């Protein structure tokens, strides 16, 4: 999905770009340290500007000054800048083999989506391992939150604080996404329906293809939760001319729910045996999980309070 024109119109903050260049130059040096002169030569930024950027970064406590050598070095606080990225990487590592097992079993492709500001972005996909893929360039694609099954699943099960933040950003958008964000009745129905089901359907799957423009594909999606709130969503993408939505719910949803539970188990805590996560999918286990989730919205470990 293309970014809105208002986003594209933002001017680059040159000071921020230069600060990142200095951090990268420090990181490339042995010990994460370097002098103003060395960093100026490495980045092409004037020494006076490098000095000012380093002092600003020192105030932010991501670098510190070494008076003995007249150098600056990275501090341990710089690791905090990658904390969320590491979480996303680990989520992908847990999900990837399970998604591949799922697609090999059901043939249809699956996507794992995580939040990227006010949209979702496809972080993992299995389109490349199935002949039933009809869109091989899915990875990295931005997905609208209020116009997709994955977005609905995420929105309904994220925390109230995050939901309010998303609504605030989406309300300023033009078009259907903004109109829906400005409709309390629409949002209330979306949350109630998705949470009561435990899954979300694309608009074609909901029978709304005549009202809203949509791709030829359908999707069914569930939230991936940690500590009771959505951190991602997982879908199965299918063609309605090949399989009905009713059949997807009956035949494929149990496997999707089972994979969702295994991903949630894999990201639940730092002490879990991560090697044991990619287990075979057992349909008998997932049938009972399906009944629990559809009856109660989600399992007790993932339900919004």
RAURUR-V136281 format. One record per residue. N is the residue number from 1. RES is the residue in one small letter. NEAR is the number of other ideal C-beta (glycine too) atoms within 12 Angstrom. D_FIRST is the distance of its C-alpha to the first C-alpha in whole Angstrom. Layout:
n=N res=RES near=NEAR d_first=D_FIRST
n=N res=RES near=NEAR d_first=D_FIRST
//
This chain:
n=1 res=x near=25 d_first=0
n=2 res=x near=11 d_first=4
n=3 res=x near=17 d_first=6
n=4 res=x near=22 d_first=9
n=5 res=x near=11 d_first=12
n=6 res=x near=14 d_first=14
n=7 res=x near=19 d_first=13
n=8 res=x near=10 d_first=13
n=9 res=x near=9 d_first=17
n=10 res=x near=11 d_first=18
n=11 res=x near=10 d_first=21
n=12 res=x near=11 d_first=21
n=13 res=x near=10 d_first=24
n=14 res=x near=13 d_first=27
n=15 res=x near=18 d_first=29
n=16 res=x near=17 d_first=26
n=17 res=x near=17 d_first=25
n=18 res=x near=28 d_first=29
n=19 res=x near=31 d_first=30
n=20 res=x near=22 d_first=27
n=21 res=x near=25 d_first=29
n=22 res=x near=43 d_first=32
n=23 res=x near=34 d_first=31
n=24 res=x near=21 d_first=30
n=25 res=x near=32 d_first=34
n=26 res=x near=36 d_first=35
n=27 res=x near=25 d_first=34
n=28 res=x near=18 d_first=35
n=29 res=x near=23 d_first=38
n=30 res=x near=12 d_first=41
n=31 res=x near=14 d_first=41
n=32 res=x near=26 d_first=38
n=33 res=x near=26 d_first=41
n=34 res=x near=32 d_first=41
n=35 res=x near=24 d_first=43
n=36 res=x near=31 d_first=42
n=37 res=x near=20 d_first=43
n=38 res=x near=24 d_first=42
n=39 res=x near=39 d_first=38
n=40 res=x near=25 d_first=39
n=41 res=x near=17 d_first=39
n=42 res=x near=22 d_first=37
n=43 res=x near=28 d_first=34
n=44 res=x near=14 d_first=35
n=45 res=x near=28 d_first=35
n=46 res=x near=17 d_first=39
n=47 res=x near=20 d_first=41
n=48 res=x near=14 d_first=41
n=49 res=x near=23 d_first=38
n=50 res=x near=33 d_first=37
n=51 res=x near=24 d_first=40
n=52 res=x near=21 d_first=39
n=53 res=x near=34 d_first=35
n=54 res=x near=40 d_first=37
n=55 res=x near=20 d_first=39
n=56 res=x near=21 d_first=36
n=57 res=x near=33 d_first=35
n=58 res=x near=24 d_first=38
n=59 res=x near=16 d_first=38
n=60 res=x near=20 d_first=35
n=61 res=x near=17 d_first=37
n=62 res=x near=29 d_first=35
n=63 res=x near=36 d_first=37
n=64 res=x near=24 d_first=41
n=65 res=x near=23 d_first=44
n=66 res=x near=21 d_first=47
n=67 res=x near=9 d_first=50
n=68 res=x near=8 d_first=52
n=69 res=x near=15 d_first=50
n=70 res=x near=17 d_first=48
n=71 res=x near=24 d_first=45
n=72 res=x near=37 d_first=42
n=73 res=x near=30 d_first=40
n=74 res=x near=35 d_first=37
n=75 res=x near=23 d_first=38
n=76 res=x near=15 d_first=37
n=77 res=x near=20 d_first=35
n=78 res=x near=26 d_first=32
n=79 res=x near=16 d_first=31
n=80 res=x near=15 d_first=30
n=81 res=x near=22 d_first=27
n=82 res=x near=18 d_first=26
n=83 res=x near=14 d_first=27
n=84 res=x near=16 d_first=23
n=85 res=x near=16 d_first=22
n=86 res=x near=16 d_first=25
n=87 res=x near=20 d_first=25
n=88 res=x near=25 d_first=21
n=89 res=x near=18 d_first=23
n=90 res=x near=29 d_first=26
n=91 res=x near=35 d_first=23
n=92 res=x near=31 d_first=22
n=93 res=x near=23 d_first=25
n=94 res=x near=38 d_first=27
n=95 res=x near=41 d_first=24
n=96 res=x near=31 d_first=24
n=97 res=x near=28 d_first=27
n=98 res=x near=38 d_first=27
n=99 res=x near=47 d_first=24
n=100 res=x near=24 d_first=25
n=101 res=x near=26 d_first=28
n=102 res=x near=44 d_first=26
n=103 res=x near=37 d_first=25
n=104 res=x near=22 d_first=28
n=105 res=x near=27 d_first=30
n=106 res=x near=34 d_first=27
n=107 res=x near=24 d_first=26
n=108 res=x near=38 d_first=22
n=109 res=x near=36 d_first=19
n=110 res=x near=49 d_first=18
n=111 res=x near=48 d_first=16
n=112 res=x near=49 d_first=16
n=113 res=x near=47 d_first=14
n=114 res=x near=39 d_first=15
n=115 res=x near=37 d_first=14
n=116 res=x near=27 d_first=12
n=117 res=x near=18 d_first=14
n=118 res=x near=33 d_first=12
n=119 res=x near=32 d_first=9
n=120 res=x near=42 d_first=10
n=121 res=x near=32 d_first=10
n=122 res=x near=38 d_first=11
n=123 res=x near=37 d_first=15
n=124 res=x near=40 d_first=17
n=125 res=x near=36 d_first=17
n=126 res=x near=37 d_first=20
n=127 res=x near=30 d_first=18
n=128 res=x near=21 d_first=20
n=129 res=x near=24 d_first=24
n=130 res=x near=26 d_first=24
n=131 res=x near=14 d_first=24
n=132 res=x near=24 d_first=22
n=133 res=x near=24 d_first=19
n=134 res=x near=20 d_first=17
n=135 res=x near=22 d_first=14
n=136 res=x near=16 d_first=15
n=137 res=x near=12 d_first=12
n=138 res=x near=31 d_first=11
n=139 res=x near=23 d_first=12
n=140 res=x near=18 d_first=10
n=141 res=x near=26 d_first=7
n=142 res=x near=28 d_first=5
n=143 res=x near=40 d_first=6
n=144 res=x near=36 d_first=7
n=145 res=x near=45 d_first=11
n=146 res=x near=42 d_first=13
n=147 res=x near=37 d_first=11
n=148 res=x near=44 d_first=12
n=149 res=x near=49 d_first=15
n=150 res=x near=48 d_first=14
n=151 res=x near=46 d_first=13
n=152 res=x near=45 d_first=16
n=153 res=x near=50 d_first=18
n=154 res=x near=44 d_first=18
n=155 res=x near=47 d_first=18
n=156 res=x near=42 d_first=21
n=157 res=x near=46 d_first=23
n=158 res=x near=36 d_first=22
n=159 res=x near=23 d_first=25
n=160 res=x near=18 d_first=26
n=161 res=x near=12 d_first=25
n=162 res=x near=23 d_first=22
n=163 res=x near=32 d_first=21
n=164 res=x near=16 d_first=22
n=165 res=x near=19 d_first=21
n=166 res=x near=34 d_first=17
n=167 res=x near=30 d_first=18
n=168 res=x near=16 d_first=20
n=169 res=x near=25 d_first=17
n=170 res=x near=32 d_first=14
n=171 res=x near=21 d_first=17
n=172 res=x near=18 d_first=17
n=173 res=x near=29 d_first=14
n=174 res=x near=16 d_first=14
n=175 res=x near=21 d_first=13
n=176 res=x near=24 d_first=13
n=177 res=x near=31 d_first=12
n=178 res=x near=24 d_first=15
n=179 res=x near=19 d_first=17
n=180 res=x near=31 d_first=17
n=181 res=x near=31 d_first=17
n=182 res=x near=21 d_first=20
n=183 res=x near=18 d_first=22
n=184 res=x near=13 d_first=24
n=185 res=x near=12 d_first=25
n=186 res=x near=23 d_first=22
n=187 res=x near=26 d_first=21
n=188 res=x near=17 d_first=25
n=189 res=x near=18 d_first=25
n=190 res=x near=34 d_first=21
n=191 res=x near=30 d_first=23
n=192 res=x near=16 d_first=27
n=193 res=x near=22 d_first=25
n=194 res=x near=40 d_first=23
n=195 res=x near=32 d_first=26
n=196 res=x near=21 d_first=29
n=197 res=x near=32 d_first=27
n=198 res=x near=38 d_first=26
n=199 res=x near=42 d_first=23
n=200 res=x near=45 d_first=20
n=201 res=x near=38 d_first=19
n=202 res=x near=37 d_first=16
n=203 res=x near=30 d_first=16
n=204 res=x near=30 d_first=18
n=205 res=x near=36 d_first=20
n=206 res=x near=29 d_first=21
n=207 res=x near=17 d_first=22
n=208 res=x near=18 d_first=20
n=209 res=x near=19 d_first=18
n=210 res=x near=10 d_first=21
n=211 res=x near=12 d_first=20
n=212 res=x near=21 d_first=16
n=213 res=x near=13 d_first=14
n=214 res=x near=24 d_first=13
n=215 res=x near=25 d_first=12
n=216 res=x near=17 d_first=16
n=217 res=x near=33 d_first=16
n=218 res=x near=37 d_first=17
n=219 res=x near=46 d_first=17
n=220 res=x near=47 d_first=19
n=221 res=x near=47 d_first=19
n=222 res=x near=53 d_first=21
n=223 res=x near=49 d_first=21
n=224 res=x near=49 d_first=22
n=225 res=x near=37 d_first=25
n=226 res=x near=29 d_first=27
n=227 res=x near=19 d_first=30
n=228 res=x near=21 d_first=29
n=229 res=x near=27 d_first=25
n=230 res=x near=45 d_first=22
n=231 res=x near=38 d_first=21
n=232 res=x near=43 d_first=18
n=233 res=x near=45 d_first=17
n=234 res=x near=53 d_first=18
n=235 res=x near=50 d_first=18
n=236 res=x near=50 d_first=19
n=237 res=x near=48 d_first=17
n=238 res=x near=41 d_first=19
n=239 res=x near=26 d_first=20
n=240 res=x near=27 d_first=22
n=241 res=x near=12 d_first=24
n=242 res=x near=19 d_first=26
n=243 res=x near=24 d_first=26
n=244 res=x near=20 d_first=26
n=245 res=x near=32 d_first=25
n=246 res=x near=17 d_first=28
n=247 res=x near=20 d_first=29
n=248 res=x near=33 d_first=26
n=249 res=x near=29 d_first=27
n=250 res=x near=17 d_first=31
n=251 res=x near=24 d_first=30
n=252 res=x near=40 d_first=27
n=253 res=x near=41 d_first=26
n=254 res=x near=35 d_first=30
n=255 res=x near=39 d_first=29
n=256 res=x near=49 d_first=25
n=257 res=x near=41 d_first=27
n=258 res=x near=36 d_first=30
n=259 res=x near=47 d_first=27
n=260 res=x near=48 d_first=26
n=261 res=x near=37 d_first=29
n=262 res=x near=35 d_first=30
n=263 res=x near=46 d_first=27
n=264 res=x near=37 d_first=28
n=265 res=x near=28 d_first=31
n=266 res=x near=33 d_first=30
n=267 res=x near=34 d_first=29
n=268 res=x near=25 d_first=31
n=269 res=x near=14 d_first=33
n=270 res=x near=12 d_first=35
n=271 res=x near=6 d_first=38
n=272 res=x near=18 d_first=36
n=273 res=x near=14 d_first=37
n=274 res=x near=20 d_first=34
n=275 res=x near=11 d_first=36
n=276 res=x near=14 d_first=36
n=277 res=x near=27 d_first=33
n=278 res=x near=23 d_first=32
n=279 res=x near=21 d_first=34
n=280 res=x near=20 d_first=34
n=281 res=x near=32 d_first=33
n=282 res=x near=19 d_first=36
n=283 res=x near=23 d_first=35
n=284 res=x near=13 d_first=38
n=285 res=x near=20 d_first=37
n=286 res=x near=30 d_first=33
n=287 res=x near=20 d_first=35
n=288 res=x near=18 d_first=37
n=289 res=x near=34 d_first=34
n=290 res=x near=31 d_first=32
n=291 res=x near=16 d_first=35
n=292 res=x near=23 d_first=35
n=293 res=x near=37 d_first=31
n=294 res=x near=25 d_first=31
n=295 res=x near=16 d_first=34
n=296 res=x near=19 d_first=33
n=297 res=x near=28 d_first=30
n=298 res=x near=36 d_first=29
n=299 res=x near=28 d_first=32
n=300 res=x near=14 d_first=34
n=301 res=x near=24 d_first=33
n=302 res=x near=36 d_first=29
n=303 res=x near=23 d_first=30
n=304 res=x near=30 d_first=29
n=305 res=x near=14 d_first=32
//
